[in-house]
């Protein structure tokens, strides 16, 4: 079951007019929200980021947080599996093709749910390979825009060589991954790039830094140079669907000793524990 503009229906039934500005211009924004035990994780934060994306491209939020919460709850109930991920997609709507914003057009709202398949234990035990590439995206990477062509091309560069992610470098500094945030660990310190217009403010990124702070793991939020990436003892990747993963090879060379390190092990465990606590309702899942 999916949700499209007021109605619940099967995905096969769903139809979008070809003049939808999402189709024509990639003129829209999206969110990806993980659901554990049928409860959306960090819902308030995801809806806040959605609001930021909508404000940034000047689309009026079609729903209040309470309405979003209600729609998502109904969609979760209508789909199989306790662990799902929700994909929310809002475009500027349907109008005759013209770059300028159309007047009086309602946004298109689409939500779907898919099974959440977090990385298998075997993959976490070895870690994954990544490559680096020059970050050639625009200068508003803080907007979760549906126009993902640069991200698609950058991620495919990794897939083409059997790697899972592309670590992006801009003017000598690391920004993020093509579809994830990236952390560096060095001498027991977790390094995170600062949130700005060059990266998506990841919800998982925030959880990781909160866990580090709460458990006395030293961390620094600051610009991370290409040299620090290449000489990292550990590289970690985070996203709502991949949670936390160790990158153990970069551009064909081992990261640190080439196996997942202690920072990963500690943060992964803390993340799993935190999820369980949140699911049991013992900790506010904001
Ligand atoms: N992507 N940076 C980029 C460019 C991303 O696309 C994502 C997530 C992240 C991580 O953000 P979060 O922790 O909030 O998921 C960082 C989602 C999962 C996607 O496009 O499918």
Boltz pocket constraint, residues with backbone or C-beta under 6 A from the ligand:
constraints:
  - pocket:
      binder: B
      contacts: [[A, 32], [A, 151], [A, 176], [A, 177], [A, 178], [A, 179], [A, 180], [A, 181], [A, 199], [A, 200], [A, 201], [A, 202], [A, 203], [A, 204], [A, 205], [A, 238], [A, 239], [A, 240], [A, 241]]
      max_distance: 6.0
